[in-house]
Amino acid sequence: MQALNLLPGGSRFLCGLIIFYFLLTSCSTRVSIPTVSDDPVELFVRHEAAQIVAVSEDKDHFAEYQIHLSDFPRQDILGMSIGNRRIYISYRLAKFASGSSLHLWLLRQTLAHEIAHETAGHAQNNEFTWFNRSTLGPALSSVDVGLPGNVKFRNYSTDKELEADSIGLGYWKKLGWDCGIWVRILQSFEKQNYVGDIFHPTGKRLQQAQRACVSEDKAGVI
């Protein structure tokens, strides 16, 4: 398989879907995540999300999803899931996806992974707000996502990250989307020598996706 080239020429935009999840340690803190107003792009992203939610356990609750665009100060941040069906997507990624099939599939993978965290209840504890970002580059600070500097973070477990991948890929299958694309995205990470981290190991994510795709192929054999 040919790896997807997800990086536009000369761009510093990092297209990894290796996601970190974080929580606010101050439960009473109210934050306002900066958003971008671009109705056509927002409608485009919401349409893509609607397809995924429609085949999920949340199919009767899409009206409750709040999906926003954010021009994060750190351009390698692809999205955030903060629980209660609230998701923020990188405005930069969304704009690329609206005009590029390569980035469209990355957006679809991002949304499937994010929605899977919601449907799996990974942020059910109402005392916490969860965030996610790509793990490439220096350590994340709250300022990088436009939040106050006193916000502190911790990670979801590797098991939850892999579970979100598995659930998200399951949604792709229900939609008839080629699981090989999901695999090739992860293969492109490896070809760029990106191994992930302890919570988001590219190798394990790739192996899991490959096993799922093989199972799908065998299921279609008569």
N, C-alpha and C positions, 0 to 999 in steps of 0.2 A: 504493500500500500504506500502511496505517496503521502508524505506528511503535509498537513496544511500549513501554508505560510501565512500566519496571522498578523504579521507585523508590517504595517505600511512603511514604504521606504523613508528612511530618515526619522522615523517617529520614535519617541521614547515611550510610547504607550505600551504597557506590558500586558499581553493578552493571555496570561495564565489564568486558569480557573482553579488554582489551588487556594482554598478559602480559609481564612481565620475567622473565628467567632469570639466575640468578647462581650462582657457584661459590665454595666455601670455598678460600681460598688456603693454609690450613694443613692439609695432608693428614692429619696425625696427630691433629688436633683431633676429639674425640668430642663430639657435641652431642646434646641430648635435646630434641626439639621437643615442647612441651606439647600434650597431646591431651585431648579431651573424651569422657567415657563416656556414650553415649546409644544403647543397643542398637537401638531402633526406627529412629532416624534413620540410624544407621550401616548397618543392613541395607537400608534404602531406598536409600542412596547406592550400596551395593555391588550391589544389583539393577540399578540404572541403568547402572553401569559394566560389569556382566556382559553386558548386551545389546550394548554397543559392542565389548567385547573379543571376543565371539562371532563377529563379522563381520570381525575384524582378523587380521593375520598372527600374532597372539599367541593365537589361539583355543584352543590346547591348553595354555596356560600361565596361565589365569586364577587357578588355585589359588595361584600364586606372587605375585599382586598383594596388596600391603598398602595398604589404603585407610583412612586415619584422618581423624577430625574434629579440627579445631583451632580454638580460640577466640582467634584472633590478636589481640594488643594493638592492632594497626592494623586497624580494621574494614573498610577498603577492600581488604584482601588476600583474594583469592578462593581461592587454592590454591597448592600447591607440589608440584613434581615433583623428586624427589631421586635418580632413577636406580634401577636394579635393581628396577623395577616397584613403587616406593614412592611413593605419592601422598597428599598432605594436602589436604583440602577445608575451606573455611570452614564452621564449624558454623552460623554465622548464615545463609549462603546455603542450606545443606542444609535447615535448619528452614523457611525461607521456601518452598523448592522442594517440601517435603513437603505443603504446604497451598495452593500457588499455581501454577497452570498457567504463568503468565508466568515465574516463577522456575525452574520445572521445566525449561523449554527453555533457560534460561541455564545451569542446572546441566549439562544434557546437552551444551551447546556447550563448557562448561568441561572436562568429562570427556573429550569427544572430542578436544579440543585437547591435553590432558595425555597421554592414552593415545597419541595420534599421536606426540608427542615420544619416548615410550618405544619404540614400534614402529619409529620411524625411527632409533633409536640415537643421538639427539642428546646423550645423556649417557653414552656408552659408556666414556669414559675413566674408569676406576675411581679415578683419583687425585683426582677432583673430585666435589663434590656440588652439584647444580643447584637453584636456587630460582626461584620465579616469583611475581609479584604484579601488581596493576593499577598502571599508571603515573600514575594521578591522584594529586594531592596532593604534599606535600614528598618529598624524597629518602628512600628507605628506609634504615633502620638495622637492624642485626641484632636490636636490642632490640625492634623492631616485631613480629618474628615469634617472640619469646620465646627468642632465642639469645644467646650471650655477645657482649659488645660488641666483641671483637677480630676478628669475622668480616668479611671484605671481599668485594666482589662485582664481577662483570662481566656483560655482556649476551650472549645468543645473537644471531646475525646476523639481519637482516631476512629474508634468504632462508629461514632455518630457521623463523622465525615464520610466514611465508607458507606454507611447506611443511606445517607442522603444521596450519594452517587447511585446506589443500587435502586432506590425508589425512583429517582429522577429518570434513570435509564428505562425503568419499567413504564413510565409515562410516555417516553419516546416510542417504545414498542407499541403501546396502545394506539398511538397516533400514526403508526406505520412509518416512522422516521428511521432511517438507516442507522443502526447502532454502530456500524463501521465508522461513521463520521465521528461519533463520540470517541471511539478507539483512536482514530487518527489524530484527533486533537491532543490526546494524551501522548501519543507517539511523537508528536511534534515537540512536546516538552522535553522528552528524552533526547531527541536529536539536537536540541538546544542545550543539552547537558544540564537540564533543570531536574533535580532529583526530589524536589519538595523539601519537607521537613518531617519531624517525628509525628506530627498530627496529620500531615497531608502528603504521605509518601507517594510520589508519582508512580513508582514501580508497582505498589500494591493496588493503586487505583486502576492502573492499566491492566494488570492481571485480572482484576475483578471484572472489568468491562469486557475483556477478551473472553473470559469464561461465559459471561452472559450472552455474548454474541454467538459463541459456539453452540450454546444451548438452544438459542433461537433458530439457528440453521438446522440443527438436528431435529427440532420439532417439526420443521417443514418437510422433512424427508419421508417419503412413503415407501 
